[in-house]
Protein backbone atom coordinates (compact mmCIF):
# COMPACT_ATOMS: atom_id res chain seq x y z
CA UNK A 1 0.00 0.00 0.00
CA UNK A 2 1.38 3.45 -0.90
CA UNK A 3 2.24 5.74 1.97
CA UNK A 4 -0.44 8.27 0.96
CA UNK A 5 -3.02 5.48 1.28
CA UNK A 6 -1.59 4.52 4.69
CA UNK A 7 -2.12 8.08 5.92
CA UNK A 8 -5.77 8.25 4.83
CA UNK A 9 -6.68 4.80 6.10
CA UNK A 10 -4.89 5.37 9.44
CA UNK A 11 -6.74 8.65 9.99
CA UNK A 12 -10.08 6.98 9.29
CA UNK A 13 -9.23 3.99 11.50
CA UNK A 14 -8.22 6.19 14.44
CA UNK A 15 -11.23 8.49 14.03
CA UNK A 16 -13.68 5.58 13.83
CA UNK A 17 -12.03 3.71 16.74
CA UNK A 18 -12.63 6.83 18.87
CA UNK A 19 -16.27 6.89 17.70
CA UNK A 20 -15.81 10.34 16.19
CA UNK A 21 -17.72 11.57 13.16
CA UNK A 22 -16.22 13.67 10.40
CA UNK A 23 -18.15 16.58 11.89
CA UNK A 24 -16.58 15.99 15.33
CA UNK A 25 -13.09 16.16 13.86
CA UNK A 26 -14.08 19.15 11.74
CA UNK A 27 -15.20 21.03 14.84
CA UNK A 28 -11.95 20.19 16.67
CA UNK A 29 -9.67 21.15 13.76
CA UNK A 30 -11.43 23.99 11.98
CA UNK A 31 -11.17 21.98 8.74
CA UNK A 32 -14.29 21.17 6.76
CA UNK A 33 -15.78 17.68 7.04
CA UNK A 34 -15.45 17.41 3.25
CA UNK A 35 -11.73 18.18 3.44
CA UNK A 36 -11.19 15.54 6.14
CA UNK A 37 -13.17 12.99 4.12
CA UNK A 38 -11.08 13.79 1.02
CA UNK A 39 -7.90 13.24 3.03
CA UNK A 40 -9.20 9.92 4.40
CA UNK A 41 -10.16 8.81 0.88
CA UNK A 42 -6.82 9.98 -0.56
CA UNK A 43 -8.51 12.41 -2.94
CA UNK A 44 -6.25 15.34 -1.98
CA UNK A 45 -2.59 15.62 -1.10
CA UNK A 46 -2.72 17.61 2.14
CA UNK A 47 -0.01 19.87 3.49
CA UNK A 48 1.46 19.15 6.90
CA UNK A 49 -0.66 21.79 8.62
CA UNK A 50 -4.04 19.99 8.29
CA UNK A 51 -2.43 16.66 9.17
CA UNK A 52 -1.00 18.15 12.36
CA UNK A 53 -4.42 19.63 13.23
CA UNK A 54 -6.05 16.22 12.70
CA UNK A 55 -3.37 14.49 14.79
CA UNK A 56 -3.93 16.96 17.65
CA UNK A 57 -7.70 16.55 17.41
CA UNK A 58 -7.36 12.77 17.59
CA UNK A 59 -4.76 12.94 20.40
CA UNK A 60 -2.03 11.15 18.46
CA UNK A 61 1.41 11.97 17.11
CA UNK A 62 1.73 13.00 13.46
CA UNK A 63 3.83 9.87 12.95
CA UNK A 64 0.88 7.67 13.90
CA UNK A 65 -0.56 8.37 10.46
CA UNK A 66 2.61 7.00 8.86
CA UNK A 67 2.94 3.90 11.04
CA UNK A 68 2.55 0.62 9.24
CA UNK A 69 4.71 -1.45 11.58
CA UNK A 70 5.36 -1.51 15.31
CA UNK A 71 9.12 -1.52 15.89
CA UNK A 72 9.93 -0.64 19.49
CA UNK A 73 13.73 -0.76 19.22
CA UNK A 74 15.98 1.36 17.02
CA UNK A 75 15.08 1.68 13.36
CA UNK A 76 17.80 1.62 10.76
CA UNK A 77 17.08 3.04 7.34
CA UNK A 78 19.76 2.09 4.80
CA UNK A 79 20.45 4.53 1.95
CA UNK A 80 18.73 2.31 -0.60
CA UNK A 81 15.71 1.85 1.70
CA UNK A 82 14.94 5.56 1.71
CA UNK A 83 15.13 5.80 -2.07
CA UNK A 84 13.05 2.66 -2.64
CA UNK A 85 10.37 3.55 -0.09
CA UNK A 86 7.05 4.93 -1.20
CA UNK A 87 7.21 8.69 -0.98
CA UNK A 88 4.65 10.80 0.80
CA UNK A 89 3.31 13.58 -1.35
CA UNK A 90 2.18 16.86 0.14
CA UNK A 91 1.01 19.88 -1.75
CA UNK A 92 1.71 23.36 -0.47
CA UNK A 93 -1.98 23.84 0.21
CA UNK A 94 -4.69 21.53 1.49
CA UNK A 95 -6.91 22.35 -1.49
CA UNK A 96 -4.40 22.45 -4.33
CA UNK A 97 -3.48 19.04 -5.70
CA UNK A 98 -0.17 19.80 -7.39
CA UNK A 99 2.82 18.40 -5.63
CA UNK A 100 6.18 20.05 -5.30
CA UNK A 101 7.72 17.93 -2.55
CA UNK A 102 8.17 14.18 -2.20
CA UNK A 103 8.84 13.01 1.38
CA UNK A 104 10.64 9.74 2.16
CA UNK A 105 10.19 8.78 5.80
CA UNK A 106 13.34 7.67 7.60
CA UNK A 107 11.48 6.42 10.68
CA UNK A 108 8.21 4.99 9.42
CA UNK A 109 8.50 1.72 11.33
CA UNK A 110 9.41 3.33 14.69
CA UNK A 111 6.45 3.60 17.02
CA UNK A 112 6.23 6.16 19.80
CA UNK A 113 8.46 8.66 18.02
CA UNK A 114 8.27 12.41 18.59
CA UNK A 115 10.34 13.50 15.60
CA UNK A 116 9.63 12.88 11.92
CA UNK A 117 12.83 12.72 9.85
CA UNK A 118 12.42 12.82 6.07
CA UNK A 119 14.52 12.95 2.95
CA UNK A 120 12.64 15.45 0.82
CA UNK A 121 12.97 15.96 -2.92
CA UNK A 122 11.81 19.44 -3.88
CA UNK A 123 10.72 19.99 -7.46
CA UNK A 124 10.13 23.26 -9.24
CA UNK A 125 6.80 24.71 -8.09
CA UNK A 126 5.01 26.27 -11.03
CA UNK A 127 2.98 28.58 -8.81
CA UNK A 128 5.10 31.40 -7.39
CA UNK A 129 2.25 32.50 -5.08
CA UNK A 130 3.22 30.25 -2.20
CA UNK A 131 0.74 29.68 0.59
CA UNK A 132 2.62 29.86 3.86
CA UNK A 133 1.66 27.33 6.51
CA UNK A 134 1.79 27.29 10.29
CA UNK A 135 1.58 24.47 12.81
CA UNK A 136 2.79 23.75 16.30
CA UNK A 137 6.30 22.46 16.69
CA UNK A 138 9.74 22.94 15.23
CA UNK A 139 11.51 22.06 11.99
CA UNK A 140 15.13 21.43 11.10
CA UNK A 141 16.29 21.46 7.48
CA UNK A 142 19.72 20.49 6.13
CA UNK A 143 20.32 21.04 2.40
CA UNK A 144 21.87 17.96 0.80
CA UNK A 145 21.99 19.38 -2.74
CA UNK A 146 20.61 22.25 -4.74
CA UNK A 147 19.41 25.60 -3.46
CA UNK A 148 16.38 26.04 -1.23
CA UNK A 149 14.43 29.20 -0.51
CA UNK A 150 12.56 29.49 2.77
CA UNK A 151 9.96 32.15 3.40
CA UNK A 152 9.75 32.55 7.16
CA UNK A 153 7.53 35.27 8.52
CA UNK A 154 8.57 38.45 6.72
CA UNK A 155 12.05 37.12 5.92
CA UNK A 156 13.39 35.06 3.04
CA UNK A 157 16.47 32.83 3.31
CA UNK A 158 18.35 31.04 0.54
CA UNK A 159 20.26 27.96 1.67
CA UNK A 160 22.83 26.06 -0.35
CA UNK A 161 24.32 22.61 0.01
CA UNK A 162 25.61 22.12 3.57
CA UNK A 163 23.51 24.94 5.06
CA UNK A 164 20.84 24.31 7.67
CA UNK A 165 18.01 26.14 9.39
CA UNK A 166 16.09 25.41 12.59
CA UNK A 167 12.85 27.29 13.20
CA UNK A 168 9.58 27.41 15.10
CA UNK A 169 6.85 26.20 12.75
CA UNK A 170 4.18 28.35 14.39
CA UNK A 171 5.63 31.21 12.32
CA UNK A 172 4.19 31.23 8.77
CA UNK A 173 6.68 29.50 6.46
CA UNK A 174 7.15 27.85 3.07
CA UNK A 175 10.02 25.76 1.69
CA UNK A 176 10.64 25.55 -2.06
CA UNK A 177 13.36 25.14 -4.66
CA UNK A 178 15.27 28.32 -5.45
CA UNK A 179 15.20 29.58 -9.06
CA UNK A 180 13.22 26.54 -10.19
CA UNK A 181 16.04 24.01 -9.80
CA UNK A 182 15.31 20.78 -7.91
CA UNK A 183 16.85 20.24 -4.49
CA UNK A 184 17.09 17.56 -1.82
CA UNK A 185 16.96 18.19 1.91
CA UNK A 186 16.96 16.32 5.18
CA UNK A 187 14.00 17.63 7.16
CA UNK A 188 13.11 16.82 10.75
CA UNK A 189 9.71 17.85 12.05
CA UNK A 190 8.88 17.88 15.73
CA UNK A 191 5.32 18.34 16.90
CA UNK A 192 4.50 18.37 20.61
CA UNK A 193 2.06 15.72 21.71
C-alpha positions as CSV (number, residue, x, y, z in Angstrom):
1,X,0.0,0.0,0.0
2,X,1.4,3.4,-0.9
3,X,2.2,5.7,2.0
4,X,-0.4,8.3,1.0
5,X,-3.0,5.5,1.3
6,X,-1.6,4.5,4.7
7,X,-2.1,8.1,5.9
8,X,-5.8,8.3,4.8
9,X,-6.7,4.8,6.1
10,X,-4.9,5.4,9.4
11,X,-6.7,8.6,10.0
12,X,-10.1,7.0,9.3
13,X,-9.2,4.0,11.5
14,X,-8.2,6.2,14.4
15,X,-11.2,8.5,14.0
16,X,-13.7,5.6,13.8
17,X,-12.0,3.7,16.7
18,X,-12.6,6.8,18.9
19,X,-16.3,6.9,17.7
20,X,-15.8,10.3,16.2
21,X,-17.7,11.6,13.2
22,X,-16.2,13.7,10.4
23,X,-18.2,16.6,11.9
24,X,-16.6,16.0,15.3
25,X,-13.1,16.2,13.9
26,X,-14.1,19.1,11.7
27,X,-15.2,21.0,14.8
28,X,-12.0,20.2,16.7
29,X,-9.7,21.2,13.8
30,X,-11.4,24.0,12.0
31,X,-11.2,22.0,8.7
32,X,-14.3,21.2,6.8
33,X,-15.8,17.7,7.0
34,X,-15.4,17.4,3.2
35,X,-11.7,18.2,3.4
36,X,-11.2,15.5,6.1
37,X,-13.2,13.0,4.1
38,X,-11.1,13.8,1.0
39,X,-7.9,13.2,3.0
40,X,-9.2,9.9,4.4
41,X,-10.2,8.8,0.9
42,X,-6.8,10.0,-0.6
43,X,-8.5,12.4,-2.9
44,X,-6.3,15.3,-2.0
45,X,-2.6,15.6,-1.1
46,X,-2.7,17.6,2.1
47,X,0.0,19.9,3.5
48,X,1.5,19.1,6.9
49,X,-0.7,21.8,8.6
50,X,-4.0,20.0,8.3
51,X,-2.4,16.7,9.2
52,X,-1.0,18.1,12.4
53,X,-4.4,19.6,13.2
54,X,-6.0,16.2,12.7
55,X,-3.4,14.5,14.8
56,X,-3.9,17.0,17.6
57,X,-7.7,16.6,17.4
58,X,-7.4,12.8,17.6
59,X,-4.8,12.9,20.4
60,X,-2.0,11.1,18.5
61,X,1.4,12.0,17.1
62,X,1.7,13.0,13.5
63,X,3.8,9.9,12.9
64,X,0.9,7.7,13.9
65,X,-0.6,8.4,10.5
66,X,2.6,7.0,8.9
67,X,2.9,3.9,11.0
68,X,2.5,0.6,9.2
69,X,4.7,-1.4,11.6
70,X,5.4,-1.5,15.3
71,X,9.1,-1.5,15.9
72,X,9.9,-0.6,19.5
73,X,13.7,-0.8,19.2
74,X,16.0,1.4,17.0
75,X,15.1,1.7,13.4
76,X,17.8,1.6,10.8
77,X,17.1,3.0,7.3
78,X,19.8,2.1,4.8
79,X,20.5,4.5,2.0
80,X,18.7,2.3,-0.6
81,X,15.7,1.8,1.7
82,X,14.9,5.6,1.7
83,X,15.1,5.8,-2.1
84,X,13.1,2.7,-2.6
85,X,10.4,3.6,-0.1
86,X,7.1,4.9,-1.2
87,X,7.2,8.7,-1.0
88,X,4.7,10.8,0.8
89,X,3.3,13.6,-1.4
90,X,2.2,16.9,0.1
91,X,1.0,19.9,-1.8
92,X,1.7,23.4,-0.5
93,X,-2.0,23.8,0.2
94,X,-4.7,21.5,1.5
95,X,-6.9,22.4,-1.5
96,X,-4.4,22.5,-4.3
97,X,-3.5,19.0,-5.7
98,X,-0.2,19.8,-7.4
99,X,2.8,18.4,-5.6
100,X,6.2,20.1,-5.3
101,X,7.7,17.9,-2.6
102,X,8.2,14.2,-2.2
103,X,8.8,13.0,1.4
104,X,10.6,9.7,2.2
105,X,10.2,8.8,5.8
106,X,13.3,7.7,7.6
107,X,11.5,6.4,10.7
108,X,8.2,5.0,9.4
109,X,8.5,1.7,11.3
110,X,9.4,3.3,14.7
111,X,6.4,3.6,17.0
112,X,6.2,6.2,19.8
113,X,8.5,8.7,18.0
114,X,8.3,12.4,18.6
115,X,10.3,13.5,15.6
116,X,9.6,12.9,11.9
117,X,12.8,12.7,9.9
118,X,12.4,12.8,6.1
119,X,14.5,12.9,2.9
120,X,12.6,15.4,0.8
121,X,13.0,16.0,-2.9
122,X,11.8,19.4,-3.9
123,X,10.7,20.0,-7.5
124,X,10.1,23.3,-9.2
125,X,6.8,24.7,-8.1
126,X,5.0,26.3,-11.0
127,X,3.0,28.6,-8.8
128,X,5.1,31.4,-7.4
129,X,2.3,32.5,-5.1
130,X,3.2,30.2,-2.2
131,X,0.7,29.7,0.6
132,X,2.6,29.9,3.9
133,X,1.7,27.3,6.5
134,X,1.8,27.3,10.3
135,X,1.6,24.5,12.8
136,X,2.8,23.7,16.3
137,X,6.3,22.5,16.7
138,X,9.7,22.9,15.2
139,X,11.5,22.1,12.0
140,X,15.1,21.4,11.1
141,X,16.3,21.5,7.5
142,X,19.7,20.5,6.1
143,X,20.3,21.0,2.4
144,X,21.9,18.0,0.8
145,X,22.0,19.4,-2.7
146,X,20.6,22.2,-4.7
147,X,19.4,25.6,-3.5
148,X,16.4,26.0,-1.2
149,X,14.4,29.2,-0.5
150,X,12.6,29.5,2.8
151,X,10.0,32.2,3.4
152,X,9.7,32.5,7.2
153,X,7.5,35.3,8.5
154,X,8.6,38.5,6.7
155,X,12.1,37.1,5.9
156,X,13.4,35.1,3.0
157,X,16.5,32.8,3.3
158,X,18.4,31.0,0.5
159,X,20.3,28.0,1.7
160,X,22.8,26.1,-0.3
161,X,24.3,22.6,0.0
162,X,25.6,22.1,3.6
163,X,23.5,24.9,5.1
164,X,20.8,24.3,7.7
165,X,18.0,26.1,9.4
166,X,16.1,25.4,12.6
167,X,12.8,27.3,13.2
168,X,9.6,27.4,15.1
169,X,6.8,26.2,12.8
170,X,4.2,28.3,14.4
171,X,5.6,31.2,12.3
172,X,4.2,31.2,8.8
173,X,6.7,29.5,6.5
174,X,7.2,27.9,3.1
175,X,10.0,25.8,1.7
176,X,10.6,25.6,-2.1
177,X,13.4,25.1,-4.7
178,X,15.3,28.3,-5.5
179,X,15.2,29.6,-9.1
180,X,13.2,26.5,-10.2
181,X,16.0,24.0,-9.8
182,X,15.3,20.8,-7.9
183,X,16.9,20.2,-4.5
184,X,17.1,17.6,-1.8
185,X,17.0,18.2,1.9
186,X,17.0,16.3,5.2
187,X,14.0,17.6,7.2
188,X,13.1,16.8,10.7
189,X,9.7,17.8,12.0
190,X,8.9,17.9,15.7
191,X,5.3,18.3,16.9
192,X,4.5,18.4,20.6
193,X,2.1,15.7,21.7
